[in-house]
Amino acid sequence: MYRVSTFLVHEWWGDPARLVDALSVLLLIWNSSFYRFGGFDEQMLEDCLEDNWVLIGDFHERNISSFSEADLYLYSRY
């Protein structure tokens, strides 16, 4: 399931509504006891993706090892 959700995130990158579906699969795998019985607002996740898409895109283009203390200051307003 991890491969499937990763594939879907890659395929649907740029489409927040479809990304919510891909991320929902991933979240259910990671913490099934929490997400199985509700408590997950798909619209809230979609809104968050849309509101922060520029920032998400900036990080998407980078390797995680490039994150530094300067990023903490630069992105602290988010």
mmCIF file of the C-alpha atoms, coordinates in Angstrom:
data_MODEL
# 
_entry.id   MODEL 
# 
loop_
_atom_site.group_PDB 
_atom_site.id 
_atom_site.type_symbol 
_atom_site.label_atom_id 
_atom_site.label_alt_id 
_atom_site.label_comp_id 
_atom_site.label_asym_id 
_atom_site.label_entity_id 
_atom_site.label_seq_id 
_atom_site.pdbx_PDB_ins_code 
_atom_site.Cartn_x 
_atom_site.Cartn_y 
_atom_site.Cartn_z 
_atom_site.occupancy 
_atom_site.B_iso_or_equiv 
_atom_site.pdbx_formal_charge 
_atom_site.auth_seq_id 
_atom_site.auth_comp_id 
_atom_site.auth_asym_id 
_atom_site.auth_atom_id 
_atom_site.pdbx_PDB_model_num 
ATOM 1  C CA . MET A 1 1  ? 0.000   0.000  0.000   1.00 0.00 ? 1  MET A CA 1 
ATOM 2  C CA . TYR A 1 2  ? 2.904   2.366  0.651   1.00 0.00 ? 2  TYR A CA 1 
ATOM 3  C CA . ARG A 1 3  ? 4.045   1.954  -2.963  1.00 0.00 ? 3  ARG A CA 1 
ATOM 4  C CA . VAL A 1 4  ? 0.534   2.574  -4.221  1.00 0.00 ? 4  VAL A CA 1 
ATOM 5  C CA . SER A 1 5  ? 0.092   5.757  -2.202  1.00 0.00 ? 5  SER A CA 1 
ATOM 6  C CA . THR A 1 6  ? 3.555   6.978  -3.216  1.00 0.00 ? 6  THR A CA 1 
ATOM 7  C CA . PHE A 1 7  ? 2.705   6.295  -6.855  1.00 0.00 ? 7  PHE A CA 1 
ATOM 8  C CA . LEU A 1 8  ? -0.574  8.186  -6.505  1.00 0.00 ? 8  LEU A CA 1 
ATOM 9  C CA . VAL A 1 9  ? 1.119   11.187 -4.898  1.00 0.00 ? 9  VAL A CA 1 
ATOM 10 C CA . HIS A 1 10 ? 3.572   11.260 -7.801  1.00 0.00 ? 10 HIS A CA 1 
ATOM 11 C CA . GLU A 1 11 ? 0.842   10.850 -10.440 1.00 0.00 ? 11 GLU A CA 1 
ATOM 12 C CA . TRP A 1 12 ? -1.533  13.380 -8.916  1.00 0.00 ? 12 TRP A CA 1 
ATOM 13 C CA . TRP A 1 13 ? 1.059   15.973 -7.907  1.00 0.00 ? 13 TRP A CA 1 
ATOM 14 C CA . GLY A 1 14 ? -0.356  19.428 -8.571  1.00 0.00 ? 14 GLY A CA 1 
ATOM 15 C CA . ASP A 1 15 ? -4.011  18.408 -8.102  1.00 0.00 ? 15 ASP A CA 1 
ATOM 16 C CA . PRO A 1 16 ? -4.836  18.988 -4.423  1.00 0.00 ? 16 PRO A CA 1 
ATOM 17 C CA . ALA A 1 17 ? -8.246  17.297 -4.626  1.00 0.00 ? 17 ALA A CA 1 
ATOM 18 C CA . ARG A 1 18 ? -6.742  14.062 -5.933  1.00 0.00 ? 18 ARG A CA 1 
ATOM 19 C CA . LEU A 1 19 ? -3.724  14.331 -3.645  1.00 0.00 ? 19 LEU A CA 1 
ATOM 20 C CA . VAL A 1 20 ? -6.098  14.189 -0.695  1.00 0.00 ? 20 VAL A CA 1 
ATOM 21 C CA . ASP A 1 21 ? -7.137  10.711 -1.865  1.00 0.00 ? 21 ASP A CA 1 
ATOM 22 C CA . ALA A 1 22 ? -3.521  9.585  -2.151  1.00 0.00 ? 22 ALA A CA 1 
ATOM 23 C CA . LEU A 1 23 ? -2.599  11.044 1.233   1.00 0.00 ? 23 LEU A CA 1 
ATOM 24 C CA . SER A 1 24 ? -5.690  9.494  2.820   1.00 0.00 ? 24 SER A CA 1 
ATOM 25 C CA . VAL A 1 25 ? -4.424  6.052  1.825   1.00 0.00 ? 25 VAL A CA 1 
ATOM 26 C CA . LEU A 1 26 ? -1.028  6.832  3.294   1.00 0.00 ? 26 LEU A CA 1 
ATOM 27 C CA . LEU A 1 27 ? -2.470  8.190  6.545   1.00 0.00 ? 27 LEU A CA 1 
ATOM 28 C CA . LEU A 1 28 ? -4.715  5.164  6.945   1.00 0.00 ? 28 LEU A CA 1 
ATOM 29 C CA . ILE A 1 29 ? -1.699  2.886  6.573   1.00 0.00 ? 29 ILE A CA 1 
ATOM 30 C CA . TRP A 1 30 ? 0.432   4.864  9.029   1.00 0.00 ? 30 TRP A CA 1 
ATOM 31 C CA . ASN A 1 31 ? -2.203  5.212  11.724  1.00 0.00 ? 31 ASN A CA 1 
ATOM 32 C CA . SER A 1 32 ? -5.172  3.008  10.930  1.00 0.00 ? 32 SER A CA 1 
ATOM 33 C CA . SER A 1 33 ? -6.550  3.011  14.465  1.00 0.00 ? 33 SER A CA 1 
ATOM 34 C CA . PHE A 1 34 ? -6.941  6.804  14.352  1.00 0.00 ? 34 PHE A CA 1 
ATOM 35 C CA . TYR A 1 35 ? -8.221  7.281  10.792  1.00 0.00 ? 35 TYR A CA 1 
ATOM 36 C CA . ARG A 1 36 ? -10.397 4.163  10.507  1.00 0.00 ? 36 ARG A CA 1 
ATOM 37 C CA . PHE A 1 37 ? -13.279 5.630  12.501  1.00 0.00 ? 37 PHE A CA 1 
ATOM 38 C CA . GLY A 1 38 ? -13.332 9.146  11.123  1.00 0.00 ? 38 GLY A CA 1 
ATOM 39 C CA . GLY A 1 39 ? -11.738 12.217 12.564  1.00 0.00 ? 39 GLY A CA 1 
ATOM 40 C CA . PHE A 1 40 ? -10.237 13.062 9.197   1.00 0.00 ? 40 PHE A CA 1 
ATOM 41 C CA . ASP A 1 41 ? -11.475 16.162 7.360   1.00 0.00 ? 41 ASP A CA 1 
ATOM 42 C CA . GLU A 1 42 ? -10.588 15.730 3.694   1.00 0.00 ? 42 GLU A CA 1 
ATOM 43 C CA . GLN A 1 43 ? -11.753 19.232 2.809   1.00 0.00 ? 43 GLN A CA 1 
ATOM 44 C CA . MET A 1 44 ? -9.511  20.730 5.477   1.00 0.00 ? 44 MET A CA 1 
ATOM 45 C CA . LEU A 1 45 ? -6.520  18.864 4.035   1.00 0.00 ? 45 LEU A CA 1 
ATOM 46 C CA . GLU A 1 46 ? -7.376  20.007 0.510   1.00 0.00 ? 46 GLU A CA 1 
ATOM 47 C CA . ASP A 1 47 ? -7.686  23.616 1.698   1.00 0.00 ? 47 ASP A CA 1 
ATOM 48 C CA . CYS A 1 48 ? -4.341  23.343 3.491   1.00 0.00 ? 48 CYS A CA 1 
ATOM 49 C CA . LEU A 1 49 ? -2.656  21.976 0.354   1.00 0.00 ? 49 LEU A CA 1 
ATOM 50 C CA . GLU A 1 50 ? -4.109  24.768 -1.770  1.00 0.00 ? 50 GLU A CA 1 
ATOM 51 C CA . ASP A 1 51 ? -3.212  27.497 0.734   1.00 0.00 ? 51 ASP A CA 1 
ATOM 52 C CA . ASN A 1 52 ? 0.381   26.283 1.063   1.00 0.00 ? 52 ASN A CA 1 
ATOM 53 C CA . TRP A 1 53 ? 1.058   25.007 -2.436  1.00 0.00 ? 53 TRP A CA 1 
ATOM 54 C CA . VAL A 1 54 ? 3.923   27.411 -3.174  1.00 0.00 ? 54 VAL A CA 1 
ATOM 55 C CA . LEU A 1 55 ? 5.727   26.389 0.013   1.00 0.00 ? 55 LEU A CA 1 
ATOM 56 C CA . ILE A 1 56 ? 5.042   22.700 -0.604  1.00 0.00 ? 56 ILE A CA 1 
ATOM 57 C CA . GLY A 1 57 ? 6.378   23.091 -4.134  1.00 0.00 ? 57 GLY A CA 1 
ATOM 58 C CA . ASP A 1 58 ? 9.548   24.754 -2.854  1.00 0.00 ? 58 ASP A CA 1 
ATOM 59 C CA . PHE A 1 59 ? 10.251  21.842 -0.533  1.00 0.00 ? 59 PHE A CA 1 
ATOM 60 C CA . HIS A 1 60 ? 9.263   19.283 -3.161  1.00 0.00 ? 60 HIS A CA 1 
ATOM 61 C CA . GLU A 1 61 ? 12.105  20.440 -5.386  1.00 0.00 ? 61 GLU A CA 1 
ATOM 62 C CA . ARG A 1 62 ? 14.709  19.977 -2.645  1.00 0.00 ? 62 ARG A CA 1 
ATOM 63 C CA . ASN A 1 63 ? 16.474  17.107 -0.981  1.00 0.00 ? 63 ASN A CA 1 
ATOM 64 C CA . ILE A 1 64 ? 15.585  16.816 2.693   1.00 0.00 ? 64 ILE A CA 1 
ATOM 65 C CA . SER A 1 65 ? 19.270  16.991 3.606   1.00 0.00 ? 65 SER A CA 1 
ATOM 66 C CA . SER A 1 66 ? 19.373  20.579 2.314   1.00 0.00 ? 66 SER A CA 1 
ATOM 67 C CA . PHE A 1 67 ? 17.079  21.785 5.132   1.00 0.00 ? 67 PHE A CA 1 
ATOM 68 C CA . SER A 1 68 ? 18.986  24.113 7.434   1.00 0.00 ? 68 SER A CA 1 
ATOM 69 C CA . GLU A 1 69 ? 18.518  26.554 10.295  1.00 0.00 ? 69 GLU A CA 1 
ATOM 70 C CA . ALA A 1 70 ? 18.096  29.313 7.724   1.00 0.00 ? 70 ALA A CA 1 
ATOM 71 C CA . ASP A 1 71 ? 14.939  27.518 6.558   1.00 0.00 ? 71 ASP A CA 1 
ATOM 72 C CA . LEU A 1 72 ? 13.548  27.618 10.084  1.00 0.00 ? 72 LEU A CA 1 
ATOM 73 C CA . TYR A 1 73 ? 13.799  31.410 10.033  1.00 0.00 ? 73 TYR A CA 1 
ATOM 74 C CA . LEU A 1 74 ? 12.654  31.797 6.424   1.00 0.00 ? 74 LEU A CA 1 
ATOM 75 C CA . TYR A 1 75 ? 9.584   29.579 6.788   1.00 0.00 ? 75 TYR A CA 1 
ATOM 76 C CA . SER A 1 76 ? 8.644   30.411 10.381  1.00 0.00 ? 76 SER A CA 1 
ATOM 77 C CA . ARG A 1 77 ? 5.815   32.652 9.199   1.00 0.00 ? 77 ARG A CA 1 
ATOM 78 C CA . TYR A 1 78 ? 3.905   29.652 7.818   1.00 0.00 ? 78 TYR A CA 1 
# 
